[in-house]
């Protein structure tokens, strides 16, 4: 009997080391899925689209939800853990941040989050201003980064997940922390 894949979410605010951690997990041979938001922004910028957080937050959220659901299903046959740089719950957090928590997209997102379940433990990277940097896709300031972390810390437990705070530590220590926390489940 085939067990469903172990889908593990890394969440938190922007610039808290999630993508670097995901890259380290990949270098250890683990399957990974990139962040939906960053992929959507890159696709929209390349194609001249307007589904960007600074142009059309609702369309951006819709695109992120589609990407997150597709990423979830792309791992259906995976063996071993798959680490996600954010998940469907993060789209709900984004909607809360931009004031669209009661919008139709929020309803679809809540339905998607309930019907597509990740591993019960969601790892959250704390707000860490010492490592935060902006880039072409990350335009948030430190206050937005901190607010995003706070929203994610509320959204994921509300969806029924156990939140596990990552240490503010070098990447190798974060990888070891996650592996120890997952124990034999990995």
N, CA, C and O of each residue as an XYZ file, in Angstrom:
744
protein
N       0.844     -1.187      0.000
C       0.000      0.000      0.000
C       0.881      1.240      0.000
O       1.796      1.362      0.815
N       0.603      2.151     -0.911
C       1.400      3.375     -1.036
C       0.939      4.409     -0.013
O      -0.240      4.757      0.050
N       1.883      4.891      0.783
C       1.595      5.954      1.744
C       1.634      7.292      1.028
O       2.431      7.473      0.107
N       0.789      8.237      1.433
C       0.868      9.564      0.814
C       2.209     10.202      1.153
O       2.805      9.887      2.183
N       2.680     11.092      0.298
C       3.973     11.717      0.565
C       3.932     12.567      1.831
O       2.877     13.055      2.237
N       5.078     12.729      2.433
C       5.241     13.563      3.614
C       5.547     14.974      3.123
O       6.689     15.289      2.789
N       4.522     15.819      3.082
C       4.656     17.192      2.570
C       4.889     18.114      3.762
O       4.035     18.232      4.641
N       6.036     18.758      3.786
C       6.437     19.569      4.935
C       6.576     21.020      4.501
O       7.305     21.331      3.558
N       5.871     21.905      5.195
C       5.857     23.326      4.848
C       6.851     24.099      5.698
O       6.961     23.903      6.908
N       7.577     24.995      5.013
C       8.402     26.013      5.669
C       7.688     27.336      5.433
O       7.443     27.706      4.285
N       7.354     28.050      6.491
C       6.655     29.322      6.363
C       7.367     30.384      7.176
O       8.412     30.126      7.774
N       6.799     31.571      7.196
C       7.367     32.707      7.925
C       7.295     33.953      7.069
O       6.693     33.949      5.996
N       7.901     35.000      7.542
C       7.925     36.241      6.776
C       8.973     36.195      5.688
O       9.821     35.304      5.667
N       8.913     37.160      4.781
C       9.943     37.219      3.742
C      11.307     37.539      4.355
O      11.407     38.252      5.354
N      12.339     37.000      3.738
C      13.699     37.309      4.174
C      14.118     36.663      5.476
O      15.036     37.146      6.140
N      13.448     35.559      5.858
C      13.788     34.901      7.120
C      14.608     33.626      6.922
O      14.832     32.875      7.871
N      15.057     33.386      5.686
C      15.945     32.261      5.417
C      15.278     31.003      4.905
O      15.927     29.961      4.821
N      13.989     31.068      4.557
C      13.285     29.863      4.090
C      13.868     29.302      2.800
O      14.114     28.101      2.698
N      14.086     30.160      1.823
C      14.576     29.683      0.521
C      15.985     29.122      0.648
O      16.300     28.105      0.029
N      16.825     29.758      1.429
C      18.179     29.249      1.668
C      18.112     27.889      2.357
O      18.873     26.980      2.025
N      17.211     27.756      3.305
C      17.028     26.477      4.002
C      16.533     25.414      3.033
O      16.999     24.275      3.073
N      15.597     25.770      2.166
C      15.085     24.827      1.170
C      16.217     24.355      0.252
O      16.303     23.172     -0.076
N      17.067     25.269     -0.152
C      18.204     24.902     -1.004
C      19.144     23.947     -0.274
O      19.677     23.019     -0.881
N      19.347     24.168      1.012
C      20.199     23.263      1.796
C      19.556     21.878      1.905
O      20.248     20.864      1.808
N      18.261     21.833      2.104
C      17.570     20.544      2.160
C      17.683     19.818      0.821
O      17.858     18.600      0.788
N      17.584     20.558     -0.276
C      17.743     19.953     -1.609
C      19.150     19.410     -1.790
O      19.339     18.349     -2.384
N      20.137     20.134     -1.280
C      21.526     19.668     -1.415
C      21.784     18.397     -0.610
O      22.755     17.684     -0.865
N      20.916     18.113      0.359
C      20.986     16.864      1.135
C      20.157     15.752      0.485
O      19.982     14.681      1.065
N      19.653     16.013     -0.715
C      18.927     14.990     -1.457
C      17.428     14.964     -1.248
O      16.756     14.046     -1.720
N      16.891     15.948     -0.553
C      15.446     15.986     -0.315
C      14.726     16.679     -1.468
O      15.250     17.615     -2.072
N      13.533     16.211     -1.758
C      12.698     16.857     -2.773
C      12.177     18.174     -2.204
O      11.856     18.264     -1.019
N      12.097     19.190     -3.056
C      11.631     20.503     -2.618
C      10.694     21.107     -3.662
O      10.731     20.745     -4.838
N       9.866     22.023     -3.209
C       8.968     22.779     -4.081
C       9.198     24.259     -3.794
O       9.177     24.673     -2.635
N       9.416     25.060     -4.836
C       9.719     26.482     -4.636
C       8.496     27.279     -4.186
O       7.363     26.802     -4.245
N       8.753     28.483     -3.743
C       7.705     29.389     -3.279
C       6.811     29.826     -4.434
O       7.301     30.241     -5.484
N       5.508     29.730     -4.239
C       4.547     30.115     -5.275
C       4.637     31.594     -5.597
O       4.651     31.972     -6.768
N       4.698     32.433     -4.576
C       4.699     33.873     -4.791
C       5.841     34.340     -5.666
O       5.644     35.119     -6.598
N       7.025     33.865     -5.367
C       8.200     34.267     -6.153
C       8.065     33.784     -7.597
O       8.377     34.525     -8.530
N       7.606     32.554     -7.785
C       7.416     32.033     -9.141
C       6.370     32.844     -9.912
O       6.567     33.167    -11.083
N       5.262     33.168     -9.247
C       4.214     33.964     -9.898
C       4.760     35.334    -10.296
O       4.517     35.800    -11.410
N       5.487     35.972     -9.401
C       6.053     37.295     -9.704
C       6.990     37.213    -10.903
O       6.913     38.046    -11.807
N       7.869     36.221    -10.920
C       8.796     36.079    -12.043
C       8.051     35.847    -13.352
O       8.395     36.443    -14.373
N       7.030     34.983    -13.333
C       6.241     34.706    -14.541
C       5.501     35.954    -15.007
O       5.476     36.250    -16.201
N       4.905     36.684    -14.080
C       4.144     37.878    -14.432
C       5.061     38.980    -14.975
O       4.709     39.674    -15.929
N       6.225     39.131    -14.367
C       7.164     40.144    -14.852
C       7.668     39.787    -16.252
O       7.803     40.660    -17.110
N       7.941     38.516    -16.473
C       8.443     38.079    -17.786
C       7.389     38.239    -18.871
O       7.716     38.556    -20.015
N       6.125     38.020    -18.517
C       5.057     38.087    -19.510
C       4.292     39.395    -19.533
O       3.332     39.537    -20.290
N       4.703     40.353    -18.714
C       4.008     41.638    -18.680
C       2.641     41.576    -18.023
O       1.791     42.426    -18.287
N       2.418     40.589    -17.175
C       1.125     40.439    -16.513
C       0.946     41.398    -15.352
O       1.892     42.059    -14.924
N      -0.291     41.467    -14.841
C      -0.564     42.368    -13.721
C      -0.916     41.627    -12.430
O      -1.311     42.265    -11.454
N      -0.783     40.300    -12.399
C      -1.047     39.541    -11.175
C       0.171     39.655    -10.257
O       0.852     38.673     -9.962
N       0.415     40.874     -9.825
C       1.558     41.196     -8.969
C       1.039     41.817     -7.681
O       0.029     42.520     -7.708
N       1.697     41.579     -6.565
C       1.173     42.086     -5.293
C       1.060     43.613     -5.253
O       0.209     44.142     -4.538
N       1.876     44.310     -5.982
C       1.836     45.767     -5.975
C       0.915     46.339     -7.057
O       0.726     47.553     -7.129
N       0.343     45.473     -7.896
C      -0.593     45.924     -8.937
C      -2.011     45.412     -8.711
O      -2.969     46.183     -8.761
N      -2.142     44.096     -8.461
C      -3.464     43.501     -8.341
C      -3.403     42.358     -7.321
O      -3.239     41.198     -7.699
N      -3.535     42.687     -6.024
C      -3.393     41.662     -4.978
C      -4.342     40.476     -5.125
O      -3.951     39.343     -4.844
N      -5.581     40.710     -5.558
C      -6.531     39.597     -5.696
C      -6.091     38.642     -6.801
O      -6.138     37.426     -6.615
N      -5.671     39.165     -7.930
C      -5.197     38.293     -9.025
C      -3.903     37.592     -8.623
O      -3.685     36.436     -8.986
N      -3.052     38.278     -7.884
C      -1.822     37.668     -7.389
C      -2.159     36.484     -6.480
O      -1.570     35.411     -6.609
N      -3.105     36.682     -5.564
C      -3.511     35.601     -4.654
C      -4.100     34.429     -5.434
O      -3.810     33.271     -5.132
N      -4.923     34.726     -6.432
C      -5.515     33.675     -7.268
C      -4.415     32.862     -7.962
O      -4.467     31.633     -7.999
N      -3.426     33.565     -8.505
C      -2.318     32.884     -9.180
C      -1.502     32.058     -8.191
O      -1.087     30.942     -8.505
N      -1.269     32.607     -6.991
C      -0.524     31.856     -5.974
C      -1.279     30.600     -5.558
O      -0.678     29.539     -5.392
N      -2.593     30.718     -5.389
C      -3.382     29.556     -4.998
C      -3.289     28.472     -6.070
O      -3.079     27.302     -5.749
N      -3.442     28.849     -7.329
C      -3.322     27.876     -8.411
C      -1.959     27.203     -8.418
O      -1.852     25.993     -8.621
N      -0.930     27.988     -8.197
C       0.442     27.452     -8.164
C       0.616     26.509     -6.972
O       1.188     25.429     -7.116
N       0.123     26.913     -5.793
C       0.282     26.093     -4.589
C      -0.468     24.765     -4.705
O       0.039     23.728     -4.279
N      -1.666     24.792     -5.277
C      -2.431     23.555     -5.465
C      -1.724     22.652     -6.472
O      -1.628     21.442     -6.267
N      -1.230     23.242     -7.558
C      -0.504     22.442     -8.555
C       0.753     21.829     -7.944
O       1.066     20.670     -8.212
N       1.475     22.592     -7.127
C       2.683     22.075     -6.476
C       2.327     20.922     -5.537
O       3.037     19.917     -5.483
N       1.242     21.069     -4.810
C       0.792     20.006     -3.905
C       0.567     18.716     -4.697
O       1.066     17.656     -4.317
N      -0.177     18.808     -5.788
C      -0.497     17.609     -6.572
C       0.695     17.080     -7.367
O       0.742     15.895     -7.696
N       1.643     17.936     -7.671
C       2.840     17.484     -8.389
C       3.653     16.507     -7.550
O       4.491     15.781     -8.085
N       3.415     16.481     -6.249
C       4.166     15.596     -5.358
C       3.381     14.337     -4.980
O       3.804     13.590     -4.098
N       2.252     14.098     -5.634
C       1.403     12.961     -5.278
C       2.151     11.627     -5.225
O       1.879     10.817     -4.339
N       3.064     11.382     -6.126
C       3.763     10.096     -6.154
C       5.109     10.102     -5.451
O       5.856      9.128     -5.543
N       5.431     11.177     -4.754
C       6.751     11.309     -4.127
C       6.955     10.271     -3.032
O       6.035      9.918     -2.294
N       8.172      9.805     -2.955
C       8.590      8.905     -1.867
C       9.519      9.712     -0.963
O      10.411     10.413     -1.440
N       9.306      9.607      0.313
C      10.113     10.396      1.237
C       9.549     11.802      1.377
O       8.554     12.142      0.736
N      10.177     12.614      2.209
C       9.644     13.954      2.457
C       9.830     14.891      1.265
O      10.789     14.777      0.501
N       8.887     15.815      1.133
C       8.976     16.902      0.162
C       8.818     18.187      0.963
O       7.838     18.357      1.689
N       9.769     19.074      0.833
C       9.755     20.332      1.570
C       9.243     21.455      0.669
O       9.732     21.649     -0.444
N       8.250     22.187      1.171
C       7.617     23.272      0.433
C       8.044     24.618      1.003
O       7.989     24.835      2.214
N       8.469     25.517      0.126
C       8.716     26.902      0.520
C       7.352     27.583      0.470
O       6.960     28.132     -0.560
N       6.641     27.542      1.577
C       5.270     28.018      1.744
C       4.275     26.983      1.226
O       4.638     26.065      0.491
N       3.024     27.147      1.620
C       1.961     26.248      1.201
C       0.659     27.002      1.032
O       0.640     28.233      1.044
N      -0.417     26.274      0.876
C      -1.720     26.881      0.628
C      -2.113     27.829      1.762
O      -2.703     28.879      1.507
N      -1.803     27.484      2.980
C      -2.108     28.355      4.119
C      -1.463     29.721      4.013
O      -2.000     30.706      4.519
N      -0.314     29.788      3.358
C       0.357     31.083      3.191
C      -0.446     32.027      2.306
O      -0.380     33.245      2.477
N      -1.200     31.477      1.364
C      -2.058     32.319      0.530
C      -3.144     32.946      1.398
O      -3.483     34.116      1.221
N      -3.690     32.174      2.334
C      -4.662     32.730      3.279
C      -4.042     33.848      4.106
O      -4.679     34.874      4.347
N      -2.811     33.652      4.536
C      -2.111     34.692      5.283
C      -1.935     35.953      4.460
O      -2.127     37.062      4.959
N      -1.568     35.780      3.198
C      -1.409     36.933      2.306
C      -2.739     37.675      2.167
O      -2.779     38.904      2.230
N      -3.824     36.926      1.978
C      -5.140     37.554      1.835
C      -5.504     38.365      3.078
O      -6.086     39.443      2.969
N      -5.165     37.853      4.246
C      -5.403     38.600      5.480
C      -4.571     39.877      5.502
O      -5.063     40.939      5.882
N      -3.329     39.771      5.101
C      -2.439     40.945      5.098
C      -2.954     42.067      4.207
O      -2.820     43.243      4.546
N      -3.543     41.711      3.067
C      -3.994     42.738      2.117
C      -5.477     43.067      2.265
O      -6.039     43.781      1.434
N      -6.120     42.549      3.322
C      -7.501     42.901      3.600
C      -8.524     42.187      2.749
O      -9.624     42.704      2.556
N      -8.197     41.012      2.231
C      -9.134     40.249      1.395
C      -9.561     38.947      2.066
O      -9.882     37.980      1.375
N      -9.571     38.902      3.377
C      -9.861     37.653      4.088
C     -11.280     37.146      3.859
O     -11.538     35.954      4.023
N     -12.207     38.031      3.481
C     -13.583     37.600      3.241
C     -13.934     37.561      1.760
O     -15.099     37.375      1.407
N     -12.968     37.729      0.913
C     -13.170     37.719     -0.529
C     -13.453     36.288     -1.009
O     -13.185     35.329     -0.286
N     -13.987     36.146     -2.212
C     -14.282     34.822     -2.780
C     -13.023     33.968     -2.885
O     -13.079     32.757     -2.666
N     -11.899     34.577     -3.213
C     -10.646     33.814     -3.301
C     -10.287     33.228     -1.929
O      -9.743     32.126     -1.851
N     -10.588     33.955     -0.856
C     -10.303     33.442      0.488
C     -11.134     32.192      0.769
O     -10.644     31.239      1.375
N     -12.373     32.197      0.333
C     -13.231     31.021      0.514
C     -12.656     29.822     -0.243
O     -12.564     28.727      0.311
N     -12.271     30.025     -1.506
C     -11.669     28.932     -2.293
C     -10.367     28.454     -1.663
O     -10.053     27.264     -1.683
N      -9.624     29.385     -1.112
C      -8.347     29.043     -0.488
C      -8.580     28.198      0.775
O      -7.875     27.215      1.004
N      -9.561     28.580      1.582
C      -9.870     27.788      2.784
C     -10.311     26.372      2.398
O      -9.922     25.403      3.049
N     -11.114     26.253      1.350
C     -11.531     24.926      0.876
C     -10.314     24.112      0.425
O     -10.192     22.935      0.764
N      -9.428     24.731     -0.328
C      -8.225     24.033     -0.805
C      -7.346     23.612      0.367
O      -6.775     22.522      0.356
N      -7.238     24.468      1.372
C      -6.408     24.159      2.533
C      -6.976     22.998      3.342
O      -6.218     22.206      3.902
N      -8.283     22.891      3.407
C      -8.902     21.800      4.160
C      -8.841     20.468      3.421
O      -8.755     19.413      4.050
N      -8.884     20.508      2.110
C      -8.898     19.254      1.349
C      -7.506     18.768      0.953
O      -7.359     17.632      0.501
N      -6.510     19.588      1.111
C      -5.127     19.219      0.775
C      -4.272     19.444      2.014
O      -3.921     20.576      2.349
N      -3.945     18.352      2.684
C      -3.268     18.457      3.975
C      -1.784     18.144      3.850
O      -1.370     17.222      3.148
N      -1.008     18.945      4.556
C       0.438     18.769      4.655
C       0.740     17.990      5.945
O      -0.170     17.620      6.688
N       2.015     17.756      6.190
C       2.438     17.144      7.452
C       1.920     18.007      8.605
O       1.818     19.226      8.471
N       1.599     17.391      9.713
C       0.968     18.103     10.840
C       1.847     19.194     11.441
O       1.335     20.127     12.060
N       3.165     19.089     11.268
C       4.079     20.117     11.786
C       4.474     21.055     10.644
O       4.979     20.616      9.611
N       4.236     22.349     10.847
C       4.652     23.372      9.902
C       5.795     24.147     10.560
O       5.655     24.656     11.672
N       6.918     24.227      9.861
C       8.097     24.911     10.399
C       8.041     26.380     10.014
O       7.874     26.719      8.843
N       8.182     27.247     11.008
C       8.106     28.690     10.770
C       9.445     29.350     11.087
O      10.009     29.184     12.168
N       9.929     30.101     10.104
C      11.167     30.869     10.287
C      10.784     32.204     10.921
O       9.981     32.945     10.353
N      11.341     32.521     12.081
C      10.959     33.758     12.756
C      11.460     35.000     12.008
O      12.411     34.937     11.229
N      10.796     36.119     12.268
C      11.251     37.402     11.753
C      12.697     37.599     12.215
O      12.998     37.491     13.404
N      13.587     37.889     11.264
C      15.018     37.967     11.573
C      15.620     39.118     10.781
O      16.168     38.905      9.700
N      15.525     40.341     11.310
C      15.980     41.518     10.555
C      17.467     41.477     10.184
O      17.877     42.111      9.211
N      18.261     40.751     10.937
C      19.706     40.700     10.660
C      20.037     40.046      9.323
O      21.098     40.316      8.760
N      19.154     39.189      8.799
C      19.446     38.529      7.524
C      18.541     39.007      6.393
O      18.676     38.553      5.256
N      17.625     39.915      6.697
C      16.654     40.378      5.695
C      17.318     41.250      4.634
O      18.073     42.169      4.951
N      17.025     40.946      3.362
C      17.456     41.800      2.241
C      16.326     41.854      1.216
O      15.582     40.887      1.048
N      16.204     42.976      0.541
C      15.245     43.117     -0.555
C      15.893     42.636     -1.839
O      17.118     42.597     -1.956
N      15.047     42.264     -2.811
C      15.523     41.953     -4.160
C      14.407     42.320     -5.133
O      13.422     42.941     -4.734
N      14.547     41.951     -6.381
C      13.576     42.361     -7.408
C      12.168     41.836     -7.134
O      11.193     42.485     -7.513
N      12.039     40.681     -6.487
C      10.730     40.121     -6.203
C      10.264     40.424     -4.783
O       9.063     40.401     -4.515
N      11.185     40.706     -3.873
C      10.844     40.953     -2.473
C      10.943     42.457     -2.218
O      12.031     43.003     -2.029
N       9.794     43.103     -2.217
C       9.757     44.553     -2.048
C       9.261     44.974     -0.670
O       9.211     46.168     -0.372
N       8.896     44.016      0.171
C       8.367     44.350      1.487
C       9.447     45.005      2.348
O      10.632     44.699      2.223
N       9.011     45.916      3.228
C       9.948     46.479      4.188
C       9.959     45.601      5.438
O       9.237     44.606      5.514
N      10.776     45.975      6.409
C      10.895     45.153      7.622
C       9.571     45.038      8.367
O       9.260     43.973      8.901
N       8.784     46.112      8.414
C       7.499     46.055      9.114
C       6.566     45.045      8.450
O       5.879     44.293      9.142
N       6.533     45.018      7.116
C       5.705     44.038      6.401
C       6.213     42.619      6.627
O       5.421     41.687      6.761
N       7.530     42.454      6.669
C       8.105     41.128      6.912
C       7.699     40.621      8.292
O       7.343     39.453      8.453
N       7.756     41.497      9.277
C       7.371     41.113     10.636
C       5.871     40.810     10.705
O       5.464     39.842     11.348
N       5.057     41.624     10.053
C       3.607     41.401     10.037
C       3.270     40.087      9.332
O       2.370     39.366      9.762
N       3.980     39.775      8.265
C       3.746     38.520      7.544
C       4.029     37.329      8.444
O       3.253     36.374      8.475
N       5.127     37.380      9.170
C       5.456     36.288     10.090
C       4.350     36.123     11.129
O       3.944     35.002     11.434
N       3.868     37.230     11.667
C       2.808     37.171     12.683
C       1.521     36.567     12.118
O       0.853     35.786     12.796
N       1.175     36.923     10.887
C      -0.030     36.366     10.264
C       0.125     34.869     10.051
O      -0.796     34.102     10.332
N       1.288     34.446      9.554
C       1.496     33.014      9.322
C       1.442     32.234     10.627
O       1.001     31.085     10.653
N       1.891     32.858     11.707
C       1.859     32.214     13.021
C       0.418     32.039     13.516
O       0.169     31.201     14.383
N      -0.524     32.805     12.986
C      -1.943     32.641     13.331
C      -2.660     31.706     12.362
O      -3.470     30.878     12.779
N      -2.362     31.840     11.067
C      -3.118     31.113     10.036
C      -2.911     29.606     10.123
O      -3.880     28.847     10.137
N      -1.662     29.168     10.181
C      -1.415     27.725     10.147
C      -2.031     26.978     11.335
O      -2.656     25.939     11.123
N      -1.882     27.464     12.582
C      -2.564     26.758     13.685
C      -4.092     26.774     13.529
O      -4.761     25.814     13.910
N      -4.644     27.858     12.971
C      -6.092     27.922     12.748
C      -6.547     26.856     11.743
O      -7.705     26.440     11.752
N      -5.632     26.424     10.885
C      -5.935     25.350      9.930
C      -5.693     23.962     10.518
O      -5.890     22.953      9.840
N      -5.263     23.911     11.789
C      -5.090     22.624     12.462
C      -3.680     22.073     12.459
O      -3.483     20.878     12.678
N      -2.691     22.928     12.211
C      -1.298     22.477     12.182
C      -0.564     22.887     13.456
O      -0.888     23.893     14.087
N       0.429     22.084     13.812
C       1.325     22.426     14.914
C       2.443     23.297     14.350
O       3.120     22.903     13.400
N       2.635     24.462     14.925
C       3.684     25.369     14.474
C       4.979     25.055     15.221
O       4.990     24.974     16.449
N       6.065     24.880     14.477
C       7.379     24.613     15.067
C       8.306     25.752     14.653
O       8.608     25.918     13.471
N       8.753     26.535     15.631
C       9.610     27.689     15.349
C      11.043     27.236     15.087
O      11.633     26.520     15.896
N      11.591     27.654     13.963
C      12.989     27.363     13.647
C      13.893     28.254     14.476
O      13.528     29.388     14.788
N      15.066     27.757     14.836
C      15.998     28.614     15.572
C      16.619     29.660     14.637
O      16.761     29.434     13.436
N      16.981     30.794     15.210
C      17.777     31.776     14.465
C      19.211     31.267     14.554
O      19.951     31.582     15.485
N      19.573     30.474     13.562
C      20.844     29.762     13.586
C      21.327     29.572     12.152
O      20.564     29.760     11.204
N      22.605     29.195     11.997
C      23.103     28.908     10.643
C      22.269     27.808      9.967
O      21.609     27.005     10.626
N      22.323     27.805      8.652
C      21.497     26.897      7.856
C      21.697     25.439      8.258
O      20.719     24.704      8.397
N      22.921     25.012      8.445
C      23.176     23.611      8.801
C      22.474     23.235     10.102
O      21.961     22.124     10.232
N      22.451     24.155     11.063
C      21.763     23.882     12.331
C      20.249     23.808     12.125
O      19.567     23.014     12.773
N      19.733     24.633     11.226
C      18.295     24.583     10.938
C      17.922     23.251     10.283
O      16.897     22.656     10.616
N      18.757     22.786      9.352
C      18.510     21.491      8.709
C      18.507     20.395      9.768
O      17.600     19.563      9.795
N      19.506     20.389     10.635
C      19.597     19.367     11.686
C      18.386     19.444     12.622
O      17.865     18.414     13.051
N      17.947     20.649     12.933
C      16.778     20.842     13.796
C      15.536     20.207     13.164
O      14.789     19.494     13.835
N      15.322     20.465     11.886
C      14.150     19.907     11.195
C      14.222     18.386     11.166
O      13.238     17.711     11.466
N      15.379     17.849     10.806
C      15.509     16.389     10.716
C      15.293     15.735     12.085
O      14.659     14.684     12.181
N      15.819     16.355     13.134
C      15.620     15.809     14.476
C      14.150     15.879     14.877
O      13.621     14.954     15.493
N      13.502     16.977     14.526
C      12.092     17.159     14.880
C      11.197     16.149     14.150
O      10.234     15.632     14.717
N      11.532     15.880     12.884
C      10.722     14.930     12.105
C      10.962     13.495     12.556
O      10.079     12.643     12.455
N      12.184     13.238     13.061
C      12.507     11.913     13.563
C      12.254     10.821     12.540
O      12.534     11.011     11.356
N      11.732      9.684     12.970
C      11.530      8.561     12.059
C      10.422      8.802     11.022
O      10.269      8.006     10.094
N       9.656      9.876     11.165
C       8.579     10.147     10.204
C       9.143     10.481      8.827
O       8.431     10.402      7.826
N      10.403     10.849      8.775
C      10.971     11.247      7.479
C      11.355     10.037      6.695
O      11.852     10.159      5.576
